[in-house]
Amino acid sequence: MEGSSVSSAVTIFMYVVALGFAGIFAIVILKMMNGKIDLTSLLSETRDPGVPPGSPTKSSLSRFQLLVFTFVVAGLFLILSVENGQLIDVPNSVLGLLGISGGSYLVSKGLNK
């Protein structure tokens, strides 16, 4: 009897956490749609000091890759955890791919400086 109450408490906690993340996500999306969160420089490289302020910025593929891959992996494991009712172990291969994605971003930042 005690084991089932603990597992149901963990399941309820997981749903509360998932709903909390969904609520934060909804608030961020609404603020982005209203223009209160500026995303114009999210995927672009920083400007060199000699570049005039009105000139277009260069987009960064490494930033885009890191952003998308991180959200895809986090969303996938969140969904799997909610479906199973317990936290899912992240395999080392996925952690390695996240490391490669982050490393490519860091290398691109180092090459641009």
Backbone hydrogen bonds, N-H to C=O, Kabsch-Sander energy under -0.5 kcal/mol:
donor,donor_aa,acceptor,acceptor_aa,energy
5,S,1,M,-1.5
6,V,2,E,-2.0
7,S,3,G,-2.3
8,S,4,S,-2.1
9,A,5,S,-1.8
10,V,6,V,-2.4
11,T,7,S,-2.2
12,I,8,S,-2.4
13,F,9,A,-2.4
14,M,10,V,-2.5
15,Y,11,T,-2.2
16,V,12,I,-2.3
17,V,13,F,-2.6
18,A,14,M,-2.7
19,L,15,Y,-2.7
20,G,16,V,-2.2
21,F,17,V,-2.5
22,A,18,A,-2.3
23,G,19,L,-2.4
24,I,20,G,-2.4
25,F,21,F,-2.7
26,A,22,A,-2.4
27,I,23,G,-2.3
28,V,24,I,-2.5
29,I,25,F,-2.4
30,L,26,A,-2.5
31,K,27,I,-2.4
32,M,28,V,-2.3
33,M,29,I,-2.4
34,N,30,L,-1.9
35,G,31,K,-0.6
35,G,32,M,-0.7
36,K,31,K,-2.2
37,I,31,K,-1.1
38,D,36,K,-0.5
39,L,37,I,-0.6
42,L,39,L,-1.3
45,E,58,K,-3.0
51,V,48,D,-1.6
55,S,52,P,-1.3
60,S,43,L,-3.5
61,L,59,S,-0.6
64,F,60,S,-1.7
65,Q,61,L,-2.6
66,L,62,S,-2.3
67,L,63,R,-2.5
68,V,64,F,-2.7
69,F,65,Q,-2.6
70,T,66,L,-2.0
71,F,67,L,-2.1
72,V,68,V,-2.6
73,V,69,F,-2.4
74,A,70,T,-2.5
75,G,71,F,-2.5
76,L,72,V,-2.4
77,F,73,V,-2.4
78,L,74,A,-1.9
79,I,75,G,-2.4
80,L,76,L,-2.5
81,S,77,F,-1.9
82,V,78,L,-2.2
83,E,79,I,-2.5
84,N,80,L,-2.1
85,G,81,S,-1.5
86,Q,81,S,-0.8
95,L,91,P,-1.9
96,G,92,N,-2.4
97,L,93,S,-2.1
98,L,94,V,-2.4
99,G,95,L,-2.2
100,I,96,G,-2.4
101,S,97,L,-2.3
102,G,98,L,-2.6
103,G,99,G,-2.7
104,S,100,I,-2.5
105,Y,101,S,-1.5
106,L,102,G,-2.2
107,V,103,G,-2.6
108,S,104,S,-2.1
109,K,105,Y,-2.1
110,G,106,L,-2.2
111,L,107,V,-2.2
112,N,108,S,-1.5
113,K,109,K,-0.8
